[in-house]
Structures are given as C-alpha cells and as structure tokens.
C-alpha cells in the first residue's frame, strides 16, 4: 500500500493535523501557484497578440463609430458625433440610408442564395469522395478543392470574360436557345423576381408594395430579388467555396465510427435510412461550423464586388463590406464606415443565433 499522506495535493494531506499538515498544504499551494504562473507565461504571447491586433482595433473602431472623422487628419482632431452615424444609416431619410438599405437587400439575397447551395453541394461532394468504391479519390479531392486556393481576383476576372456578351455562357445559351439575345450579365440591374413578373405581365407594382417604405426603399424594391449581376457573383462565390467546406464535411464523415453503419446495416436499415438517421445527426457539429463560416463569409463579401462591378450597375451589387470601403476611403467618412461594420457584426450574430437555434439538440 502507498501512503497517500506523503503525496502533495491529495485529500489525505488536508486531513493531516498539526504543523505537518499545514506545511504540506503550503507546499501544495506553492506548486499549484508555480504551475499557474508557468501557464500564464506560456499563453501570454498569444494573449498579447490577440489584444494588440484584435481587441484594441475593435474597441478603437467602436469609438470611431461615434465620431466624425475623415480618416485623413489625425484621430485626435475628430469631433464627437454621438449616434448621428447610426441615425443616418437606420433612421434619417436620405441617400446614405437608401444606399445602406440597398446594400443590406443585396447582401441578404446573396446570403440566402449562396449559403444553402454551397453547403448542400459541399456535403454532396464530401459524400461522393468518401465512398468506398470510388477510384481516384485523391484526384477528385484535389480537383474539387483547387478553386478554393486560386486567387479570388483572378477567378473574378475569368468570370468577367465568361459572362461577357461574347463569352462562353452567352455562346452556349445562343446554341441552346437559337435567336436569344446576348446578355451583358454584369450590366443587368433588374431583380430576377421583377423580371419574371414582367414576363407574366406584371409591369407596375401593386399599390401596397409601392406606397410603403422601409429604410428609404419601397417594399417592391425589397422584394426585387437578386439582379443578374449579383447572380453571377453568387455563382462565382459558390464555385470557389465548396472545396473548402467539402474538406470539412469529409473530415466529419471520416470521424463517424464504421461500426454504427454496420450495425444499422445488420438491422436491415436502407442506405437512405442510414444516411438520415446516422450520418446527418452525427454531422450536426460540422454542419454548424460550415453554416457559421458561410454566413460570416457571405456577409463580408468584398473582393469579388471590387474586382467585377464596384457595386454597380445602379448599386445592384452594392454590399455592406464594399460600402464600408467606399464611405471610409472614397468619401472620407470613417465614422459612418465603422458604424456600418458594427451593424453588420450585429446582423451576423443574429443569423448565427438563428441557425444555432435551428440546429439545436444533442447528437446521439
């Protein structure tokens, strides 16, 4: 038998009466104190880096959002603006509010169009490349992932040529639909819902939708749908992101114990039942990660907009991220740009909370 009273940190140490017990408790406290100090010393460089390059800039940007600052003069020359920057964006009627509303509308359609499609395609590709009977898995994984590591600006310029009037897309459409008119995709500002309604003979908006407004835009404008130009950028974003999310889903699929699937097979479960009763529930944590990253990424879209359309045509591809750049660096309104950033931050939190609520529950 080992005398546990001789080991520091055990329950028996505290039970030893008199000076010996106090000495052992003091020695245990010193050991724990040294271990805690060593732990803090190890994590201190990371904490200093996060505080210097993440926390302090966020706090500074929050302070700037309540200031009137051009970004050109020293920061100490800025003047207090209170809630004026937020009021101009959310309450006060004018071009500032209408532009912000258009950016929110465009980005909302962008999120609703890109996130579900890229998630479904990435999950489908992960299931395909994870199949046991598939030959050349390494080739397919590399091929599907390659667009994700390609320069986004380079891919954006490729899409500009693909969707030009003489590009591949229009050539194929002309071959499939003889007599079709060449479409300048990136110059089409009309929303697809309005275009479809126009085909059905609805040329004027209903009075209920045209007469009521929210943040400077009529309900009819809010329900316009994504423009053809925005659809082009959505296709680009989906193509360049499914590879990364495919790898995440693939890691989750390979982490599922094979004996669960074999037990279900022995019990007579069909492939469809095994997929929806075993695979999908066990993939819930990975699905939450992919959806969260997808929502954050789609609400921060900037480089494709900057390279392809610069927010046009007629602000049909304007997004909050590009609006931040335009107000901050072109219009010298850094305070308003910072306010937009924090409003978008709040929107991302809301969307993340919603999808977490939908995916709530324990994985059994």
C-alpha positions as CSV (number, residue, x, y, z in Angstrom):
1,X,0.0,0.0,0.0
2,X,1.2,3.5,-0.8
3,X,1.0,6.1,1.9
4,X,-1.0,8.8,0.1
5,X,-0.4,11.2,3.0
6,X,3.1,11.6,1.6
7,X,1.8,12.8,-1.8
8,X,1.1,16.5,-2.1
9,X,-2.3,17.5,-3.5
10,X,-4.3,14.5,-2.1
11,X,-7.3,14.7,0.2
12,X,-5.3,12.9,2.9
13,X,-2.9,15.9,3.0
14,X,-5.6,18.2,4.3
15,X,-6.5,15.6,6.9
16,X,-3.1,15.5,8.5
17,X,-3.3,17.5,11.7
18,X,-0.8,20.0,13.2
19,X,2.2,21.8,11.7
20,X,3.0,18.9,9.3
21,X,-0.4,19.2,7.6
22,X,0.0,23.0,7.3
23,X,3.4,22.6,5.7
24,X,2.2,20.1,3.2
25,X,-0.8,22.4,2.3
26,X,1.6,25.3,1.9
27,X,3.9,23.2,-0.3
28,X,0.9,22.1,-2.5
29,X,-0.3,25.7,-2.8
30,X,3.2,26.8,-4.0
31,X,3.3,24.0,-6.6
32,X,-0.1,25.0,-7.9
33,X,0.9,28.6,-7.9
34,X,4.1,27.9,-9.9
35,X,2.1,25.8,-12.4
36,X,-0.4,28.6,-12.8
37,X,2.3,31.2,-13.4
38,X,4.0,28.9,-15.9
39,X,0.7,28.5,-17.8
40,X,0.1,32.2,-17.9
41,X,3.7,32.8,-19.2
42,X,3.1,30.3,-22.0
43,X,-0.2,31.9,-23.2
44,X,0.9,35.5,-22.6
45,X,2.4,35.9,-26.2
46,X,-0.8,34.7,-27.7
47,X,-2.9,37.0,-25.4
48,X,-0.7,40.0,-26.2
49,X,-1.1,39.3,-29.9
50,X,-4.8,39.0,-29.7
51,X,-5.1,42.1,-27.5
52,X,-2.9,44.2,-29.7
53,X,-4.1,43.2,-33.2
54,X,-7.7,42.2,-32.5
55,X,-9.3,43.6,-29.3
56,X,-7.7,47.1,-29.4
57,X,-8.6,47.7,-33.0
58,X,-12.2,46.6,-32.3
59,X,-12.5,48.9,-29.4
60,X,-10.9,51.7,-31.4
61,X,-13.3,51.1,-34.3
62,X,-16.3,51.2,-31.9
63,X,-15.1,54.5,-30.6
64,X,-14.6,55.9,-34.1
65,X,-18.2,54.9,-35.0
66,X,-19.3,57.6,-32.5
67,X,-17.0,60.2,-34.0
68,X,-17.0,62.4,-37.1
69,X,-13.6,61.6,-38.6
70,X,-12.4,61.8,-42.2
71,X,-9.6,59.3,-41.8
72,X,-7.2,61.8,-43.4
73,X,-6.5,64.0,-40.4
74,X,-5.1,62.8,-37.1
75,X,-7.6,60.9,-35.0
76,X,-7.4,63.4,-32.1
77,X,-8.8,66.1,-34.5
78,X,-12.1,64.1,-34.8
79,X,-15.3,65.5,-33.2
80,X,-18.0,63.7,-31.3
81,X,-20.9,62.6,-33.3
82,X,-22.9,60.7,-30.8
83,X,-25.4,58.4,-32.5
84,X,-25.5,60.5,-35.7
85,X,-23.7,57.9,-37.8
86,X,-26.1,55.2,-36.8
87,X,-29.1,57.6,-37.1
88,X,-28.0,58.4,-40.7
89,X,-27.9,54.8,-41.6
90,X,-31.0,53.5,-39.8
91,X,-33.4,56.4,-39.2
92,X,-32.7,59.6,-41.2
93,X,-34.1,59.6,-44.7
94,X,-31.6,60.3,-47.4
95,X,-29.1,58.9,-49.8
96,X,-27.0,57.4,-47.0
97,X,-29.9,55.4,-45.7
98,X,-31.1,54.3,-49.1
99,X,-27.6,53.1,-50.1
100,X,-27.3,51.2,-46.9
101,X,-30.7,49.6,-47.4
102,X,-29.8,48.6,-50.9
103,X,-26.6,47.0,-49.6
104,X,-28.5,45.1,-47.0
105,X,-31.0,43.9,-49.5
106,X,-28.4,42.8,-51.9
107,X,-26.4,41.0,-49.3
108,X,-29.4,39.3,-47.8
109,X,-30.3,37.8,-51.2
110,X,-26.6,36.9,-51.5
111,X,-26.6,35.0,-48.2
112,X,-29.9,33.3,-48.8
113,X,-28.7,32.2,-52.3
114,X,-25.1,31.2,-51.6
115,X,-25.1,29.6,-48.1
116,X,-27.7,26.8,-48.7
117,X,-26.3,26.0,-52.2
118,X,-22.6,25.9,-51.2
119,X,-23.5,23.8,-48.1
120,X,-25.6,21.3,-50.0
121,X,-23.0,20.9,-52.8
122,X,-20.1,20.6,-50.4
123,X,-21.9,17.9,-48.4
124,X,-22.8,16.1,-51.6
125,X,-19.2,16.2,-52.9
126,X,-17.9,15.0,-49.5
127,X,-20.2,12.0,-49.5
128,X,-19.1,11.2,-53.1
129,X,-15.4,11.4,-52.5
130,X,-15.8,9.4,-49.2
131,X,-17.5,6.5,-51.0
132,X,-15.5,3.3,-50.6
133,X,-15.9,2.2,-54.2
134,X,-14.8,5.5,-55.7
135,X,-11.5,5.2,-57.7
136,X,-9.0,8.1,-57.8
137,X,-10.2,9.8,-54.6
138,X,-7.0,11.9,-54.4
139,X,-7.6,13.3,-57.8
140,X,-11.2,14.3,-57.2
141,X,-10.4,15.8,-53.8
142,X,-7.7,17.9,-55.4
143,X,-9.9,18.9,-58.3
144,X,-12.8,20.0,-56.1
145,X,-10.6,21.9,-53.7
146,X,-8.4,23.6,-56.4
147,X,-10.8,26.6,-56.9
148,X,-10.7,27.4,-53.2
149,X,-6.9,28.1,-53.3
150,X,-7.0,30.1,-56.5
151,X,-6.7,33.8,-56.3
152,X,-10.2,35.3,-55.9
153,X,-9.3,38.3,-58.1
154,X,-8.0,36.0,-60.8
155,X,-11.2,34.0,-60.7
156,X,-13.3,37.2,-60.7
157,X,-11.6,38.3,-64.0
158,X,-12.2,34.9,-65.5
159,X,-15.9,35.2,-64.7
160,X,-16.0,38.6,-66.2
161,X,-14.8,37.1,-69.5
162,X,-17.1,34.1,-69.2
163,X,-20.2,36.3,-68.8
164,X,-19.3,38.9,-71.4
165,X,-21.5,39.3,-74.5
166,X,-19.2,37.1,-76.5
167,X,-18.2,34.8,-73.5
168,X,-18.8,31.1,-73.2
169,X,-22.1,31.5,-71.3
170,X,-23.8,33.5,-73.9
171,X,-22.4,31.3,-76.7
172,X,-23.8,28.2,-75.0
173,X,-27.2,29.9,-74.5
174,X,-27.3,31.0,-78.1
175,X,-26.6,27.4,-79.2
176,X,-29.3,26.0,-76.9
177,X,-31.8,28.8,-77.5
178,X,-31.4,30.0,-81.1
179,X,-32.3,33.6,-81.6
180,X,-31.7,34.5,-78.0
181,X,-30.3,38.0,-77.3
182,X,-26.7,38.3,-75.9
183,X,-27.0,39.3,-72.3
184,X,-24.4,41.6,-70.6
185,X,-24.8,39.8,-67.3
186,X,-22.8,42.2,-65.2
187,X,-24.7,45.2,-66.5
188,X,-28.2,43.9,-65.7
189,X,-29.6,45.8,-62.5
190,X,-33.1,44.4,-62.6
191,X,-34.0,41.8,-59.9
192,X,-34.9,38.4,-61.1
193,X,-38.3,38.4,-59.4
194,X,-39.2,41.6,-61.2
195,X,-38.0,40.2,-64.5
196,X,-40.1,37.1,-64.0
197,X,-43.2,39.1,-63.0
198,X,-42.6,41.2,-66.1
199,X,-42.7,38.1,-68.3
200,X,-46.1,37.3,-66.6
201,X,-47.4,40.7,-67.5
202,X,-47.0,42.5,-64.1
203,X,-45.3,45.7,-65.2
204,X,-46.4,48.0,-62.4
205,X,-46.0,47.3,-58.7
206,X,-49.1,46.9,-56.5
207,X,-50.0,50.0,-54.6
208,X,-49.5,48.2,-51.2
209,X,-45.9,47.4,-52.1
210,X,-45.1,50.7,-53.9
211,X,-46.5,53.1,-51.3
212,X,-45.0,51.6,-48.2
213,X,-41.3,52.1,-47.5
214,X,-38.7,50.7,-45.1
215,X,-35.3,52.4,-44.7
216,X,-35.9,54.5,-47.8
217,X,-36.8,51.6,-50.1
218,X,-40.3,50.6,-51.1
219,X,-41.5,47.1,-50.3
220,X,-41.5,46.5,-54.0
221,X,-37.7,47.2,-54.2
222,X,-37.0,45.0,-51.2
223,X,-38.8,42.1,-53.0
224,X,-36.9,42.6,-56.3
225,X,-34.7,39.6,-55.8
226,X,-31.0,39.4,-56.7
227,X,-30.0,41.1,-60.0
228,X,-28.4,39.1,-62.8
229,X,-25.1,40.8,-62.0
230,X,-25.4,39.6,-58.4
231,X,-26.4,36.1,-59.5
232,X,-23.1,36.0,-61.5
233,X,-21.1,36.8,-58.4
234,X,-23.1,34.3,-56.4
235,X,-22.2,31.6,-58.8
236,X,-18.5,32.6,-58.5
237,X,-18.7,32.5,-54.7
238,X,-20.3,29.1,-54.6
239,X,-17.8,27.6,-57.0
240,X,-14.8,28.9,-55.0
241,X,-16.0,27.9,-51.6
242,X,-17.5,24.4,-51.9
243,X,-14.0,22.9,-52.0
244,X,-13.1,24.1,-48.5
245,X,-16.4,23.1,-47.0
246,X,-16.2,19.8,-48.7
247,X,-12.9,19.0,-46.8
248,X,-14.7,20.0,-43.5
249,X,-17.6,17.6,-44.3
250,X,-15.1,15.0,-45.4
251,X,-13.3,15.2,-42.0
252,X,-16.6,14.8,-40.2
253,X,-17.7,11.8,-42.3
254,X,-14.4,10.0,-41.7
255,X,-14.8,10.6,-38.0
256,X,-18.1,8.7,-37.8
257,X,-17.5,5.1,-36.4
258,X,-18.0,2.5,-39.1
259,X,-19.5,0.1,-36.6
260,X,-22.6,2.3,-36.3
261,X,-23.3,2.0,-40.0
262,X,-22.5,-1.8,-39.9
263,X,-24.9,-2.3,-37.0
264,X,-27.7,-0.4,-38.8
265,X,-27.0,-2.5,-42.0
266,X,-27.3,-5.7,-40.0
267,X,-30.6,-4.4,-38.5
268,X,-31.9,-4.0,-42.1
269,X,-31.7,-0.2,-42.5
270,X,-31.7,1.0,-46.0
271,X,-29.0,3.4,-47.3
272,X,-31.4,6.3,-47.1
273,X,-32.3,5.5,-43.5
274,X,-28.6,5.1,-42.5
275,X,-27.8,8.4,-44.1
276,X,-30.7,10.4,-42.5
277,X,-30.7,8.6,-39.2
278,X,-27.0,8.1,-38.5
279,X,-24.8,10.3,-40.8
280,X,-26.8,13.5,-40.8
281,X,-27.3,13.7,-37.0
282,X,-23.6,12.9,-36.3
283,X,-22.7,15.6,-38.8
284,X,-24.6,18.3,-36.9
285,X,-21.4,19.9,-35.3
286,X,-19.7,20.0,-38.7
287,X,-22.8,21.4,-40.3
288,X,-23.0,24.1,-37.7
289,X,-19.3,25.1,-38.3
290,X,-19.9,25.2,-42.1
291,X,-23.0,27.3,-41.8
292,X,-21.4,29.7,-39.4
293,X,-18.4,30.2,-41.6
294,X,-20.6,30.5,-44.6
295,X,-22.8,33.2,-43.0
296,X,-19.7,35.2,-41.9
297,X,-18.1,34.9,-45.3
298,X,-21.1,35.9,-47.3
299,X,-21.8,39.0,-45.1
300,X,-18.2,40.1,-45.6
301,X,-18.1,39.7,-49.4
302,X,-15.9,42.4,-50.9
303,X,-13.1,41.3,-53.3
304,X,-15.4,39.9,-56.0
305,X,-17.6,43.1,-55.9
306,X,-14.5,45.3,-56.0
307,X,-13.0,43.4,-59.0
308,X,-16.1,42.8,-61.0
309,X,-18.7,45.5,-60.6
310,X,-17.6,48.1,-58.0
311,X,-21.2,47.9,-56.5
312,X,-22.9,48.6,-59.9
313,X,-24.8,48.5,-62.1
314,X,-27.1,51.0,-60.4
315,X,-26.0,49.8,-57.0
316,X,-27.4,46.3,-57.7
317,X,-24.3,44.6,-56.3
318,X,-23.6,47.1,-53.5
319,X,-22.8,45.2,-50.2
320,X,-22.1,46.5,-46.7
321,X,-18.5,45.5,-47.0
322,X,-18.0,47.4,-50.2
323,X,-20.0,50.3,-48.7
324,X,-17.6,50.4,-45.8
325,X,-14.7,50.7,-48.2
326,X,-16.5,53.4,-50.3
327,X,-17.5,55.5,-47.3
328,X,-14.2,55.1,-45.4
329,X,-11.7,55.5,-48.2
330,X,-13.5,57.3,-51.0
331,X,-16.0,59.5,-49.2
332,X,-13.7,60.1,-46.1
333,X,-16.4,59.1,-43.7
334,X,-14.6,56.8,-41.4
335,X,-17.1,57.2,-38.5
336,X,-20.0,56.1,-40.7
337,X,-17.9,53.2,-42.2
338,X,-17.2,52.0,-38.6
339,X,-20.9,52.2,-37.8
340,X,-21.7,50.0,-40.8
341,X,-19.2,47.5,-39.6
342,X,-20.8,47.1,-36.2
343,X,-24.3,46.9,-37.6
344,X,-23.1,44.1,-39.9
345,X,-21.5,42.5,-36.8
346,X,-24.8,42.5,-35.1
347,X,-26.5,41.0,-38.1
348,X,-24.0,38.2,-38.3
349,X,-24.6,37.4,-34.6
350,X,-28.4,37.3,-35.2
351,X,-28.0,35.0,-38.2
352,X,-25.6,32.7,-36.3
353,X,-28.0,32.6,-33.4
354,X,-30.9,31.7,-35.6
355,X,-29.1,28.8,-37.3
356,X,-27.8,27.6,-33.9
357,X,-31.4,27.6,-32.7
358,X,-32.5,25.5,-35.7
359,X,-29.6,23.0,-35.3
360,X,-30.1,22.8,-31.5
361,X,-30.3,19.4,-29.9
362,X,-27.9,16.7,-28.9
363,X,-26.2,14.4,-31.3
364,X,-26.8,10.8,-30.1
